[in-house]
Amino acid sequence: MKPYISIVIPVYNEAGSLPELYAELTDVLGRLAHPYEIVAVDDGSTDESLRVLRDLQAADPHLRIVHFRRNFGQTAAFAAGFDYARGDLIITIDADGQNDPADIPRLLEVLDEGHYDIVSGWRQDRKEPFLTRRLPSMAANRLISRSTGVSLHDYGCSLKIYRADVAKNVHLYGELHRFIPALAGWMGVRVAEVPVRDRPRVYGKSKYGLSRTVRVLLDLFLVTYLLSFSSRPMQLFGLIGLILNSAGGLIGAYLAGAKIVNGIVGGAEGFRAYRIGTSPWLMLAVLLIVLGVQFVVLGLLAEVINRTYHEAQDKSIYAVREVIETQEAE
């Protein structure tokens, strides 16, 4: 029987939390009047995660395992989960047990009530350090919302529901999984946000740190460019060029004016004494501006080439070793 709900779980070294998460998921899904499947994507785990998943799958045909050849990252795991999911609705959830499966029915209610395309969880009372995790997350969420036009309080919450036609039409690579609602915005999707519980991690250790904030900001710049300027880059680069040209013109006019004033005040000797072209500050400023623009342009061009490479060639960002499932799953 074709499942109506597909649960996608990216798994990387979460052997300790998987049995409890599986038990909670099957309990919640069993009370829903919909056929379901659980797609666990093992992202090259080096602990006993795959063995635990195999043991669970042997007793439950609802569970399917997508086993990566190596660690490709969370975005690739989400992409594989979306590709292998067969349900009309796709629910994503972390494998560490911090998302509560008991919140899934409420997300489903909101999806049906408002005819939304995406319902995202908004973690309440987060059990994380404020300075190193929550504060950077709050700043990043506000910046992402303002930049992309898709307003969410918690982009980082993995507990989300997508209609399959939305999830399967978002092209993922790099570390863009947290921006899926924004990337889907071009389709005119309707997005809702629902408060959910956030539980403390019991097993293993977090894969996130303060360094992730820097990568989020860089990805935000990329997403903003792709959503706003990928089809009209001249409006971005032309604006930067005009700003730089205006700044350079003003600086040049100021220096030229200062030289003329020195010539008027000090005569020919003062005019010759006030040198412009050999000023180390002017040379340093010009060098930094030129290098900055070059690096920004090179970065953007590299990202556009990367996007074209993956989409035009339909090249996968992951490699599957095997898919473990029961053929006659119900």
Secondary structure, 3 states (H helix, E strand, C coil): CCCCEEEEEEECCCCCCHHHHHHHHHHHHHCCCCCEEEEEEECCCCCCHHHHHHHHHHHCCCEEEEEECCCCCHHHHHHHHHHHCCCCEEEECCCCCCECHHHHHHHHHHHHHHCCCEEEEEEECCCCCHHHHHHHHHHHHHHHHHHHCCCCCCCCCCCEEEEHHHHCCCCCCCCCHHHHHHHHHHHCCCEEEEEEEECCCCCCCCCCCCHHHHHHHHHHHHHHHHHHCCCCHHHHHHHHHHHHHHHHHHHHHHHHHHHHHHHHHHHHHHHHHCCCCCCHHHHHHHHHHHHHHHHHHHHHHHHHHHHHHHHHCCCCCCCEEEEECCCCCC
